Amino acid sequence: MTSTGPSPSSAPTPHPCRIIATADDVAEGAAWLAAADPAMATALDLTGPPPLRRRDDGFRALLGAIVSQQVSVASASAILGRVEAAGLHDPHAIAAADDDTMRACGLSRQKIRYARALAEASIDFDALRHAPTDEVVATLTQVPGIGRWTAEIYAMFSLGHADVFAPNDLALQEAARLLLELPDRPKEREMRAIAERWSPWRAVAARLLWAYYAHAKSREGIR
């Protein structure tokens, strides 16, 4: 018998998790959350549909995350501009640059070490695009300077994973406290447990919580 369908080896391998690629995907997730959780419905009514917020992936994205640690948005943008102008935007350029050149861009000694560690990690970014969230986080957190929060944010916005959360994010914790009327701000473990109710759309729940946080703080007059 001759098969008319694709052979197993030629059939496309499905991605192990749902990918958020368009605003319609975010809207689908938000509608699911609103139907599943009255608190999410309240947040959606107050904030409207959350933004897509997709970013590029790859070496530059992670280098930018390292540069942005513990500095203001304006400072991070300025440093990244100098890094780009110096041509330090790929692993080979970072490996070849001396410390003086990197310091001139505004990188601290610690961030120079982290940038070199990222350059030497030889991460297969193409493979990460098809990896499950746990594998993405495990791979990235092996690199000095990349913690779990950074890895989860990368999976969420650079790779578009729909069911990833960042429970150590202070804004998400505070938004959950306000929205769910909790007595105290939930810590990471409690926040992770709370977020389970929003699976398989935890990344959209995070977007809604960030939007709700901005709404609540603006209402309270807090800057």
N, C-alpha and C positions, 0 to 999 in steps of 0.2 A: 504494500500500500504506500502511495506517495503522499506525504503531508503537504498541505497547501498553506499551512500557517507558519509562523516564524518558529525557528528552532529555539529551544531553551537558551542557548548561548547567545542568540541574536536578539532576544526579547529585552526590552529596556528594563533596567533594574529600578523598581519604585523607590522613591526617597523614603527613608525610615520615619519621617515625621512630616506633618502638614507644613507647607511653606506659605508665608504671607508675602505675596508679590505685588498686590494692587490694593487700592483703597476699597474695592469691593470685598476683598478678603477680610479686611479690618471690619467693614460693615457687617459681614456675615458673623464674625466672631462676636461683635458687640450685640447683635440681635440675639444670639444664642445666650450670652451672659445675662442680658436683660430678662429673658424668659426664664432663666434658671435661678436667678438671684435677685430679689427685690432691691437689695442695696445697689447692685450694678445697674438696675433699671433707673434708680434715683440718680446715680452718677451720670448716666447717659442723658437723662432728661435735662440735667443742669449744664452739662458741658457740650452736648452735641457729639457727633461722631468723632472719635479720636483720629489723629493724623497717622499716615502710613509710616513715616520716619525711617524709611530704608536708607542704608548707607552702603558705600563700597566695602568690599572685604579685601583681605590680603595683607601683605606686609605693611603697607603704608597706613592702613587702618589701625593696626596694632601699635605701630610706632607712634601714631598720633595719640592713642590712648595712654601710652607711657609718658609722652611729653606733657599731656594734659593733667597728670596726677598732681594734686595739691597746689595747683595754681589757678588763677582766675581764667575765665574764658578768653578775655582780651590778651592776657599774657601768653596763654597757650597758642592762640592764633598767631601772635607775633613770633614766637619761637618756631612754630611750624613753618612760617613763611621764610625764616632764615635757614632752617634745615633744608627746605625745598630749594631755595636759591643756591645753597652750597652743593646741591646735587646729592644730598644724603637721603635718598628715597628708596634705596634697595639694599639688600644684604651685602652685596659686594662693595658698594660705596661706603657703607658703615664700617665694614671690616678693614678697608684700606685707609680710612681717615684716622689722623692722629688725635689725641685728646685735646690739643690746643684748638684745632679746627672745630671740634664739637663743642668745646666750651665757648668759643666765639659765637656760636649759634644760640647760646643761652642755656645749654644743658648742664645740669649739675653733675658732680662726680658720680652720684648714685644712678642718675638717669643715663649717663654714658655707659655705665656697666650694664644696665638693663637693655639698652639699645644694642650693645654688642652681643648680649646673651640671646636676644631675639634674632639677630643676624646669623648667629651660629647654630640656632635651633633647627634649621633646615626643615621648617614646617611645610608639609604638602598641602597647600591651600586649596588645590583642586580637589583633593580627597576630602578635606573638611566640608566642602560644599555638599557632599553626599553622606556625611556621617551623622549619626544620631547625636542629640544634645549632650548626653553623658560623655560620649567620646570626644566631642569638641571641647568640653570643659576640662576633661582629663588631659588632653593634649596641650591645651594652652596654659594651664596652671603649672605645667612642668617648667615653664620658662620663668626665670627670676624676674620679678616686677609685674607679672600678670597674675592677679588674684582671681578668686572665683567670681566676684562682681564683674570685673572686666570681661571675663570669659562668657558669662551669662549675657551681658549686654551685647557682646560681639555676636553670639548665637541669635539673639533677639533681633537686632537691627541690621547687622551685616549679612547674616545668613537667612534671616526671615523666619526662624523657627517659631511656630505658633504656640507651642506648649512649653515655654521656658519662662522663668520668673527670676527676679533678682531680690530675694528676701532680705538681703543685708542693706538695701537702699533705704536711707533715712526718710526720703520723701514718700516712698511707698509705705513705709511703716506708719508715718504720721497720717497719711491719707487714709489708711485702713483704720487707724484709731478714730479719726473723725467720722468717717463714713459708717463704720460699724458700731460707733458709740461705745468703744472699749474704754475701760477705766485707765489703762496705761498704754503707751506705745508698745506694740508687740516687738519682741526681739527676733533675731533671725530664725531660730527654730520654730517659734510660734507662728511667725509670718509665713514660713514655708508650709506649715500645716494648714493654715488658713487658706492659702492659695490653692491647695489641692481641690477645693470645691469648684475652682474655675477651670480646671482641666476639662477639655483639651485646648482651651483658648487662654491660657495664663498670660501669654504675651500681650493679648488685647486687653486683658484685665489690668495689666501693668500700665498700658497706655491710658486707660480710663482713670486709674488711680492717680497718675501724674497730672492728668487734666483736672481731676477733682481737687487735687492738692493746690494747684494754681488758682482754681476758682475759690476755694475755701480761704486761702491766705489773702487773696485780693479782697474778699468780702470782709475779712477781719482787719484789714488795713495793715497787715504785717509785711515787711519787706525783708 
